[in-house]
Amino acid sequence: MSVSIKRTGRVPLAMVVVRPAKLFDIPDVVRIERASFREEYPRGVFLVFLENNPDTFLVAEYNGKIVGYVMAYLRPDLEGHIMSIAVDPSYRGNGIGSALLTEAIERLIGKGARYIGLEVRVSNEKAIRLYERFGFRKIKRIIGYYADGEDAYYMLMPAEDWGGRN
Ligand SMILES: CC(C)(COP(=O)(O)OP(=O)(O)OC[C@H]1O[C@@H](n2cnc3c(N)ncnc32)[C@H](O)[C@@H]1OP(=O)(O)O)[C@@H](O)C(=O)NCCC(=O)NCCS
């Protein structure tokens, strides 16, 4: 089945605000997650994540509408981990994903992260390209990481390689 996505026109990034998520943003975050991933987290996961990581769970807002989110956290081993990032399909290709990733990385490094890490489906070429542009490198392939059996790449970027805002 093919789903047609109605794209918006160009979104001026100057009008996109990236800010910490609030409780009232969760329905929009869930909407974007459902439109972006095959596997879905139960709603409670977002609420618990927000409670534990209020300054690294971020949303992008444009014209009063939530158009993307990133969920990131600092692990005890000082790896800043990107758990999930997605942009509303109608708003992709405008730099919103890059803006979210940039803010998450800056905040994680500000909290003491020595590395930034994430897992990505081996078939997700678009996201892999984005991460490589940011300086992430494939470290290993994790066999059968996803519930449907697909492998993941574990990608990592040392904090010292982060040259500031992309
Ligand atoms: C991955 C994802 C978050 C990227 O979000 P995005 O907002 O489209 O990201 P960006 O716009 O910053 O970058 C995407 C492309 O747009 C281009 N772009 C960025 N800003 C641009 C601008 N102002 N004008 C034109 N193109 C632009 C980028 O160069 C990039 O091009 P490329 O992928 O062809 O190399 C989004 O595709 C998504 O939600 N995917 C589904 C969920 C997913 O796979 N998440 C990652 C799981 S690990």
The ligand as a Tripos MOL2 file, in Angstrom:
@<TRIPOS>MOLECULE
LIG
   48    50     1     0     0
SMALL
NO_CHARGES

@<TRIPOS>ATOM
      1 C1         15.2820   11.1540    9.8490 C.3       1 LIG1
      2 C2         14.3700   12.3690    9.9840 C.3       1 LIG1
      3 C3         14.1360   12.6660   11.4670 C.3       1 LIG1
      4 C4         15.0590   13.5880    9.3470 C.3       1 LIG1
      5 O1         14.2170   14.7280    9.5320 O.3       1 LIG1
      6 P1         14.2300   15.9440    8.4750 P.3       1 LIG1
      7 O2         13.5380   17.0840    9.1040 O.co2     1 LIG1
      8 O3         13.7160   15.4940    7.1700 O.co2     1 LIG1
      9 O4         15.7930   16.2070    8.3880 O.3       1 LIG1
     10 P2         16.5290   17.3990    7.6220 P.3       1 LIG1
     11 O5         15.5390   18.1980    6.8630 O.co2     1 LIG1
     12 O6         17.3690   18.1010    8.6150 O.co2     1 LIG1
     13 O7         17.4760   16.5980    6.6460 O.3       1 LIG1
     14 C5         16.8900   15.7620    5.6470 C.3       1 LIG1
     15 C6         17.2920   16.2030    4.2540 C.3       1 LIG1
     16 O8         16.8210   17.5050    3.9790 O.3       1 LIG1
     17 C7         17.9120   18.3110    3.5380 C.3       1 LIG1
     18 N1         17.7050   19.6620    4.0390 N.ar      1 LIG1
     19 C8         17.8800   20.0900    5.2960 C.ar      1 LIG1
     20 N2         17.6020   21.4050    5.3730 N.ar      1 LIG1
     21 C9         17.2210   21.7910    4.1460 C.ar      1 LIG1
     22 C10        16.7940   22.9980    3.6090 C.ar      1 LIG1
     23 N3         16.6720   24.1070    4.3540 N.pl3     1 LIG1
     24 N4         16.4780   23.0180    2.2980 N.ar      1 LIG1
     25 C11        16.5710   21.9110    1.5470 C.ar      1 LIG1
     26 N5         16.9670   20.7190    2.0160 N.ar      1 LIG1
     27 C12        17.2730   20.6680    3.2920 C.ar      1 LIG1
     28 C13        19.1080   17.7020    4.1610 C.3       1 LIG1
     29 O9         20.2810   18.0300    3.4560 O.3       1 LIG1
     30 C14        18.7680   16.2550    4.0590 C.3       1 LIG1
     31 O10        19.0260   15.8150    2.7480 O.3       1 LIG1
     32 P3         19.4210   14.2970    2.4200 P.3       1 LIG1
     33 O11        18.7580   13.4100    3.4320 O.co2     1 LIG1
     34 O12        18.8780   14.1000    1.0530 O.co2     1 LIG1
     35 O13        20.8990   14.2520    2.5060 O.co2     1 LIG1
     36 C15        13.0180   12.1500    9.2480 C.3       1 LIG1
     37 O14        13.2920   11.6970    7.9380 O.3       1 LIG1
     38 C16        12.0990   11.1530    9.9290 C.2       1 LIG1
     39 O15        11.3130   11.5010   10.8100 O.2       1 LIG1
     40 N6         12.1740    9.8680    9.5050 N.am      1 LIG1
     41 C17        11.3180    8.8230   10.0690 C.3       1 LIG1
     42 C18        11.7580    8.4700   11.4490 C.3       1 LIG1
     43 C19        13.1910    7.9980   11.4590 C.2       1 LIG1
     44 O16        13.6190    7.2490   10.6030 O.2       1 LIG1
     45 N7         13.9270    8.4430   12.4910 N.am      1 LIG1
     46 C20        15.3130    8.0470   12.6840 C.3       1 LIG1
     47 C21        15.3370    6.7520   13.4090 C.3       1 LIG1
     48 S1         16.9560    6.3070   13.9490 S.3       1 LIG1
@<TRIPOS>BOND
     1     1     2 1
     2     2     3 1
     3     2     4 1
     4     2    36 1
     5     4     5 1
     6     5     6 1
     7     6     7 2
     8     6     8 1
     9     6     9 1
    10     9    10 1
    11    10    11 2
    12    10    12 1
    13    10    13 1
    14    13    14 1
    15    14    15 1
    16    15    16 1
    17    15    30 1
    18    16    17 1
    19    17    18 1
    20    17    28 1
    21    18    19 ar
    22    18    27 ar
    23    19    20 ar
    24    20    21 ar
    25    21    22 ar
    26    21    27 ar
    27    22    23 1
    28    22    24 ar
    29    24    25 ar
    30    25    26 ar
    31    26    27 ar
    32    28    29 1
    33    28    30 1
    34    30    31 1
    35    31    32 1
    36    32    33 2
    37    32    34 1
    38    32    35 1
    39    36    37 1
    40    36    38 1
    41    38    39 2
    42    38    40 1
    43    40    41 1
    44    41    42 1
    45    42    43 1
    46    43    44 2
    47    43    45 1
    48    45    46 1
    49    46    47 1
    50    47    48 1
@<TRIPOS>SUBSTRUCTURE
     1 LIG1         1 GROUP 0 **** ****
